[in-house]
Amino acid sequence: MAATHSIKISNPNPVCLLYTSSPHSSLICKIPFPAKFPNNKVSHFSGANIYRIHSHQNSALTLSRRLILTSVSGIWDALTGGGSPREAVVAVRRGMLLFRQGDVQGSLIEFDKAIQLDLRQKAYLWQRGLSLYYLDRFEEGAEQFRLDVAQNPNDTEESIWCFLCEAQLYGVEEARRRFLEVGIDSRPVMRESYRMFKDGGDPEKLVAAFSSGREREYFYASLYAGLYYESENKSDEAKHHIIAACKSPYGSRSDDYMASLANVHCACRNWTFS
């Protein structure tokens, strides 16, 4: 069993490098600091632009996407002696803000600017892939998610979003044949979502399974049920579930990037909550 720790994030902007304290596992990820571990110690390491998880059983510990901000390490900045990596980080954050505000095209401009400033950003910019999806640039979106999975082979959501892009390009059956297999997600709702997209399944059963669970789980079940229906061109069913995700307590109150995405999805489809 992989060791897990509860991590409290008290500042969503700066980036640090964190390690688990277990002797059998290590965690290197991009999350904001200061981050408090179970022993209440605070890490102030400068964050490297990597996201790797290891354990003695090779199980994946997956963090919520809102906690994983694409960044360039301060170490890289010191080595290069230039300001471009730091400016690239600013562009990424600006792009994320614009996306949250519903300016998808503006967000893509900022994400592309980040890549121009520091090419190393491209392999980690899952946010860019999401923007490309909502601009109907599915081939580029699939390429972005495949790049991301190559760097982090344990990211369930990027695998699903690659499928969503390719379903629009090639149809569901071909997208499933191309499906990117990744490691085991620590979140039950995402494990079930992954299986549904990979093997085919019933979105209604997914939502029902998590309807009485945690607010976050119900949100994610509803969101991915709606996205599954969208991949099958069932717009009425997709609308029902994604609006439910937006109106859920987690979807309406959380600062999760994916909660913002659910609202962006509705805006792009001209769906109203009434």
WODACOR-V45277 format. One record per pair of residues at least 12 apart in sequence whose ideal C-beta (glycine too) atoms are under 6 Angstrom apart, sorted by the first residue. I is the first residue (numbers start at 0). J is the second residue. D is the distance in whole Angstrom. If there is no record, write none. Layout:
i={I | I}
j={J | J}
d={D | D}
This chain:
i={1 | 1 | 1 | 1 | 2 | 2 | 2 | 2 | 3 | 4 | 4 | 6 | 7 | 8 | 8 | 9 | 10 | 11 | 13 | 13 | 14 | 14 | 14 | 15 | 15 | 15 | 15 | 16 | 16 | 16 | 17 | 17 | 23 | 24 | 25 | 26 | 27 | 27 | 28 | 29 | 29 | 29 | 29 | 29 | 30 | 45 | 45 | 45 | 46 | 46 | 47 | 48 | 48 | 48 | 48 | 50 | 58 | 59 | 59 | 59 | 60 | 61 | 61 | 64 | 64 | 65 | 65 | 69 | 69 | 69 | 70 | 71 | 71 | 71 | 71 | 83 | 83 | 84 | 86 | 87 | 87 | 87 | 87 | 90 | 90 | 90 | 91 | 93 | 94 | 94 | 94 | 95 | 99 | 101 | 101 | 103 | 103 | 103 | 106 | 107 | 110 | 110 | 122 | 122 | 125 | 125 | 127 | 128 | 128 | 128 | 128 | 132 | 133 | 137 | 137 | 137 | 140 | 141 | 141 | 141 | 144 | 144 | 144 | 145 | 148 | 152 | 153 | 153 | 154 | 155 | 155 | 155 | 155 | 158 | 158 | 159 | 161 | 162 | 162 | 162 | 163 | 163 | 165 | 166 | 171 | 178 | 188 | 188 | 188 | 188 | 191 | 192 | 202 | 202 | 202 | 205 | 205 | 206 | 206 | 206 | 214 | 214 | 215 | 217 | 218 | 218 | 218 | 218 | 221 | 221 | 221 | 222 | 222 | 224 | 225 | 225 | 225 | 238 | 241 | 241 | 242 | 244 | 245 | 245 | 245}
j={24 | 54 | 58 | 60 | 19 | 21 | 23 | 24 | 60 | 19 | 37 | 34 | 35 | 31 | 34 | 33 | 31 | 31 | 31 | 32 | 29 | 46 | 70 | 32 | 42 | 44 | 46 | 44 | 46 | 47 | 34 | 42 | 55 | 54 | 53 | 52 | 49 | 51 | 50 | 46 | 50 | 67 | 68 | 70 | 66 | 72 | 73 | 74 | 70 | 72 | 72 | 70 | 71 | 72 | 123 | 151 | 183 | 153 | 182 | 183 | 185 | 184 | 185 | 256 | 257 | 255 | 256 | 91 | 123 | 124 | 88 | 84 | 87 | 88 | 117 | 116 | 117 | 117 | 116 | 113 | 116 | 117 | 120 | 109 | 112 | 113 | 113 | 109 | 106 | 109 | 110 | 126 | 259 | 263 | 266 | 130 | 133 | 134 | 130 | 130 | 124 | 127 | 146 | 150 | 147 | 157 | 143 | 140 | 143 | 144 | 160 | 164 | 267 | 164 | 167 | 168 | 164 | 161 | 164 | 165 | 157 | 160 | 161 | 161 | 179 | 181 | 181 | 182 | 181 | 181 | 184 | 189 | 193 | 179 | 181 | 196 | 179 | 174 | 178 | 196 | 226 | 230 | 177 | 230 | 230 | 197 | 209 | 216 | 219 | 220 | 205 | 223 | 224 | 227 | 228 | 220 | 224 | 220 | 221 | 224 | 248 | 249 | 249 | 247 | 244 | 247 | 249 | 250 | 240 | 243 | 244 | 244 | 261 | 240 | 237 | 240 | 241 | 270 | 261 | 264 | 272 | 261 | 261 | 262 | 265}
d={6 | 4 | 4 | 6 | 6 | 4 | 6 | 4 | 6 | 6 | 6 | 5 | 4 | 5 | 6 | 6 | 5 | 5 | 6 | 5 | 6 | 3 | 4 | 4 | 5 | 5 | 5 | 4 | 5 | 6 | 6 | 5 | 4 | 4 | 5 | 6 | 6 | 5 | 5 | 5 | 6 | 6 | 6 | 5 | 5 | 6 | 3 | 6 | 6 | 6 | 4 | 6 | 5 | 6 | 6 | 5 | 6 | 4 | 4 | 5 | 5 | 5 | 5 | 6 | 6 | 4 | 5 | 5 | 5 | 5 | 5 | 4 | 6 | 6 | 6 | 4 | 5 | 5 | 5 | 4 | 4 | 4 | 5 | 5 | 5 | 4 | 5 | 5 | 4 | 3 | 4 | 6 | 4 | 6 | 5 | 5 | 5 | 6 | 5 | 4 | 6 | 4 | 5 | 5 | 5 | 5 | 5 | 5 | 4 | 5 | 6 | 6 | 5 | 4 | 5 | 5 | 4 | 5 | 4 | 5 | 5 | 5 | 4 | 6 | 5 | 6 | 6 | 4 | 6 | 6 | 4 | 5 | 5 | 4 | 5 | 5 | 5 | 5 | 6 | 5 | 6 | 6 | 6 | 4 | 6 | 5 | 5 | 4 | 5 | 5 | 6 | 4 | 3 | 5 | 6 | 5 | 5 | 5 | 6 | 5 | 5 | 4 | 5 | 6 | 5 | 5 | 4 | 5 | 5 | 5 | 4 | 4 | 5 | 4 | 5 | 4 | 4 | 5 | 6 | 5 | 6 | 5 | 5 | 6 | 6}
